[in-house]
Amino acid sequence: MTTRSESGHGLSAIMSERRQLINFAYRLLGSLAEAEDVVQETYARWYAMSRQQQDVIESPGAWLTRVAGRICLDVLGSARARRERYVGEWIPEPLPERTEWISARPGGATVDPADWVTLDESVNMAFLVVLESMTPAERVAFILHDVFCHSFAEVAEIVGRTPAACRQLASSARRRIRESQSPASPTAQQARIVRGFKQAWEAKDIDALIGLLDPDAMAIADGGGLAITFLRPIEGGEQIARAWVEIAERRPGNMTFLERTVNGQPGLVAQQDGVTVTVFAFEVAGDRIKHIWAVRNPEKLRRWTTG
């Protein structure tokens, strides 16, 4: 983080924190749109202060992180109630490789590099889904300490608990991650399996699909009431394979499937007349697919398409 002595509280130094804040808020909220809103509100609070108030802040970067963290806690609290009213399952917003980002802003302006999210293991879809099962305080403590390397004393200032309590929150979150995630397969192996799944799906080869799916695999779709999809998770490799063959049978002639990176890992994208209509993320363990997440809510696909 930028210190007071380094920045002189200049505009460039303050704005240089933007990418870090976007990365932090996206991991907490699972929504880039909400993360951008949080960062905008954080900066609004900074510039609402007088110069004298700003000058007494020794580390503007730390101040911005504290404020963003507290705003995220409020957003997470209200998000739970909103998601109870959500139509179907809620899946975090998927992100493409930065080179493939298409601006969601009117006029198709180039995406600011400060808005890019670093795609590492802390943003793969399986990881983000586990974060959804945590309490807001657990998520903030874990992300700040384990991902962004803040001390528990710093975490305590944001969460409003003691450092010891924050240590327990992070430990609980860490345990949830260990219990829910299998060791990740090498990226090249994941890509091979996802490619095989795509080929079997296009060929409507149910036996090949079953062979690529874990017997206890689960598929979850998110249409948000704005796109047609299955509302409840599909459980079992054979059931998923049959459902995917049925989807292939109804596939429009102008739909294509493309191999793309989704949240830093091999995935698939369905495009209709060049417009992205579905993004598929996968969790691969060994040589089998354990989870498929299909995002069809168009509000979550703005980074993928201009349509």
C-alpha positions in Angstrom: 0.0 0.0 0.0 1.1 3.6 -0.7 2.3 5.5 2.4 1.8 9.1 3.1 5.5 9.9 2.6 5.5 8.2 -0.8 2.3 9.8 -2.1 2.1 13.3 -0.8 -1.6 12.6 -1.1 -1.4 13.3 -4.8 -4.1 12.2 -7.2 -2.0 9.6 -9.0 -0.9 8.0 -5.8 -4.4 7.8 -4.4 -5.8 6.4 -7.7 -3.0 3.9 -8.0 -4.8 2.0 -5.2 -7.8 1.4 -7.5 -6.8 -1.9 -8.9 -6.0 -3.4 -5.5 -9.4 -2.2 -4.2 -11.2 -3.7 -7.3 -9.4 -7.0 -6.7 -10.2 -7.0 -3.0 -13.9 -6.1 -3.5 -14.5 -8.6 -6.3 -13.2 -11.5 -4.2 -15.4 -10.5 -1.4 -18.6 -9.8 -3.4 -18.3 -12.2 -6.4 -19.6 -9.3 -8.6 -17.4 -7.0 -10.5 -20.3 -4.5 -10.9 -20.8 -4.3 -7.1 -17.0 -4.2 -6.6 -16.8 -1.1 -8.9 -19.6 0.5 -7.0 -17.8 -0.1 -3.7 -14.6 1.4 -5.0 -16.4 4.4 -6.4 -18.1 5.0 -3.0 -14.7 4.6 -1.2 -13.1 7.3 -3.3 -16.2 9.5 -2.9 -15.7 9.3 0.9 -12.0 10.2 0.5 -12.7 13.3 -1.6 -15.5 14.3 0.7 -12.9 15.0 3.3 -11.1 18.3 3.6 -7.4 18.5 2.7 -6.6 18.9 6.4 -8.5 15.7 7.2 -6.7 13.9 4.4 -3.3 15.2 5.5 -3.6 13.5 9.0 -4.0 10.1 7.4 -0.6 8.5 7.4 -1.4 5.7 4.9 -4.1 6.6 2.4 -4.0 3.1 0.9 -4.7 1.5 4.3 -7.5 4.0 4.9 -9.1 3.2 1.5 -8.9 -0.5 2.2 -10.5 -0.1 5.6 -13.4 1.9 4.1 -13.8 -0.5 1.2 -13.8 -3.4 3.6 -16.5 -1.9 5.8 -18.7 -1.0 2.7 -18.2 -4.6 1.5 -19.4 -5.9 4.9 -22.6 -3.8 4.5 -23.1 -5.0 0.9 -22.6 -8.6 2.0 -25.2 -8.2 4.8 -27.8 -6.9 2.4 -26.8 -9.3 -0.4 -28.0 -12.3 1.7 -31.5 -10.9 1.8 -31.4 -10.1 -1.9 -30.3 -13.5 -2.9 -33.1 -15.2 -1.0 -35.4 -13.4 -3.5 -33.2 -14.3 -6.4 -34.8 -16.5 -9.1 -32.9 -19.8 -9.1 -29.3 -20.3 -8.0 -26.8 -17.4 -7.6 -23.4 -17.9 -9.1 -20.5 -15.3 -8.9 -20.0 -13.2 -12.0 -17.5 -14.9 -14.3 -14.5 -13.1 -15.7 -12.6 -13.6 -19.0 -8.9 -13.1 -19.6 -8.0 -9.4 -19.5 -7.2 -9.5 -23.2 -10.8 -10.6 -23.9 -12.5 -8.0 -21.8 -15.2 -6.0 -23.5 -16.2 -2.8 -21.8 -19.6 -2.8 -20.2 -19.6 1.0 -20.5 -21.8 2.7 -23.1 -19.9 3.5 -26.3 -17.5 0.6 -25.9 -14.7 2.6 -24.2 -11.5 0.7 -23.5 -11.4 -1.0 -20.2 -9.1 0.8 -17.7 -6.2 -1.5 -16.6 -7.0 -0.4 -13.1 -10.3 -2.3 -13.4 -8.6 -5.6 -14.3 -8.9 -8.4 -11.7 -5.8 -10.5 -11.2 -6.8 -14.0 -12.2 -5.2 -16.4 -9.8 -6.3 -19.3 -7.6 -8.3 -16.9 -5.3 -10.7 -16.1 -8.1 -11.4 -19.5 -9.6 -15.1 -20.3 -9.5 -14.9 -23.1 -7.0 -13.1 -20.8 -4.6 -15.6 -18.0 -5.0 -18.5 -20.4 -4.5 -17.0 -21.6 -1.2 -16.7 -18.0 -0.1 -20.4 -17.6 -0.7 -21.0 -20.2 2.1 -19.1 -18.1 4.7 -20.4 -15.3 6.9 -19.4 -11.8 5.8 -16.9 -11.5 8.7 -15.3 -14.8 7.8 -14.9 -13.7 4.2 -13.4 -10.3 5.0 -11.0 -11.8 7.6 -9.9 -14.6 5.3 -9.5 -12.5 2.1 -7.6 -9.7 3.9 -5.3 -12.0 5.8 -4.7 -15.0 3.6 -5.0 -13.4 0.1 -3.9 -9.8 0.7 -1.5 -10.4 3.6 -2.9 -7.9 6.1 -2.2 -8.4 9.8 -5.0 -9.5 12.1 -4.7 -6.1 13.9 -5.6 -4.4 10.6 -8.4 -6.9 9.9 -9.8 -6.2 13.3 -10.2 -2.5 12.5 -12.4 -3.4 9.5 -14.4 -6.2 11.0 -14.9 -4.6 14.4 -13.7 -7.5 16.4 -10.5 -8.4 18.3 -7.4 -9.6 16.4 -7.8 -13.0 18.2 -11.4 -13.2 17.0 -10.3 -12.4 13.5 -7.7 -15.1 13.6 -10.5 -17.6 14.5 -12.7 -16.2 11.6 -9.9 -16.8 9.1 -9.1 -20.2 10.5 -12.8 -21.2 10.2 -12.8 -19.9 6.6 -9.6 -21.8 5.8 -11.2 -25.0 7.1 -14.2 -24.6 4.9 -12.0 -24.2 1.9 -10.0 -27.4 2.7 -13.1 -29.4 3.3 -14.9 -28.3 0.1 -12.2 -28.3 -2.5 -10.3 -31.1 -4.1 -6.7 -30.6 -5.2 -6.7 -28.9 -8.5 -5.5 -30.7 -11.6 -2.8 -29.1 -13.7 -4.1 -26.5 -16.1 -3.1 -28.5 -19.2 -5.0 -31.5 -17.9 -8.1 -29.4 -17.1 -8.0 -27.9 -20.6 -7.8 -31.4 -22.1 -10.8 -32.6 -20.1 -12.9 -29.5 -20.8 -12.0 -29.9 -24.5 -13.1 -33.5 -24.4 -16.3 -32.5 -22.7 -17.0 -29.9 -25.5 -16.4 -32.5 -28.2 -18.5 -35.1 -26.6 -21.3 -32.6 -26.0 -21.2 -31.4 -29.6 -21.3 -35.1 -30.7 -24.2 -35.8 -28.3 -22.1 -38.7 -27.0 -23.7 -39.5 -23.7 -21.2 -42.3 -22.8 -18.2 -40.0 -23.4 -19.8 -37.3 -21.3 -20.5 -39.8 -18.4 -16.9 -40.9 -18.6 -15.7 -37.3 -18.1 -18.0 -36.6 -15.2 -17.5 -37.6 -11.6 -20.4 -39.9 -10.6 -21.3 -37.4 -7.9 -20.8 -34.3 -10.1 -23.1 -31.3 -9.8 -24.2 -28.8 -12.4 -25.6 -25.4 -11.3 -27.1 -22.7 -13.6 -27.8 -19.0 -13.0 -30.3 -17.3 -15.2 -31.5 -14.8 -12.6 -35.0 -14.9 -14.0 -33.6 -13.2 -17.1 -32.7 -16.2 -19.2 -34.2 -19.7 -19.5 -32.3 -22.4 -17.6 -32.8 -25.1 -15.0 -33.6 -23.7 -11.6 -32.3 -26.5 -9.4 -28.9 -28.1 -9.4 -28.5 -31.3 -11.4 -26.8 -34.0 -9.3 -25.0 -37.1 -10.6 -22.7 -37.5 -13.7 -25.3 -39.6 -15.6 -28.1 -37.1 -15.0 -25.9 -34.2 -16.1 -24.8 -36.0 -19.2 -28.4 -36.7 -20.2 -29.3 -33.0 -19.5 -26.4 -31.8 -21.6 -27.4 -34.1 -24.5 -30.9 -32.7 -24.3 -29.5 -29.1 -24.5 -27.5 -30.1 -27.5 -30.6 -31.5 -29.2 -32.3 -28.1 -28.8 -29.2 -26.1 -29.7 -29.9 -23.4 -32.3 -28.0 -23.7 -35.6 -26.4 -20.3 -35.0 -24.9 -21.3 -31.6 -21.2 -22.1 -31.3 -19.1 -23.3 -28.3 -15.7 -21.9 -27.7 -12.9 -22.8 -25.4 -12.1 -19.8 -23.2 -10.4 -19.0 -19.9 -13.0 -18.4 -17.1 -11.7 -16.9 -13.9 -8.2 -18.1 -14.7 -9.1 -21.7 -15.6 -10.2 -23.6 -18.7 -13.9 -23.1 -19.5 -16.4 -22.8 -22.3 -18.5 -20.0 -23.8 -21.7 -20.4 -25.8 -22.2 -17.7 -28.4 -25.3 -17.0 -30.5 -24.7 -14.8 -33.6 -21.4 -13.8 -32.0 -23.1 -12.8 -28.7 -22.1 -14.6 -25.5 -25.2 -16.1 -24.0 -23.7 -18.6 -21.5 -20.3 -19.0 -19.7 -19.4 -22.4 -18.3 -16.9 -22.7 -15.5 -15.6 -26.2 -14.3 -14.0 -27.7 -11.3 -11.8 -30.6 -12.4 -10.4 -33.1 -9.9 -8.1 -35.8 -11.3 -9.5 -36.7 -14.7 -13.1 -36.0 -13.9 -15.4 -32.9 -13.8 -16.8 -32.4 -10.3 -18.8 -29.2 -10.8 -20.2 -27.2 -13.8 -21.4 -23.7 -13.3 -23.4 -22.2 -16.2 -24.0 -18.5 -16.0 -26.8 -17.2 -18.3 -27.9 -14.1 -16.5 -27.1 -11.4 -19.1 -26.3 -8.9 -16.4 -23.3 -11.0 -15.4 -22.1 -11.4 -19.0 -21.4 -7.8 -19.8 -17.6 -8.3 -19.8 -18.0 -11.0 -22.4 -20.2 -9.4 -25.1 -21.2 -6.2 -26.7 -24.6 -7.6 -27.6 
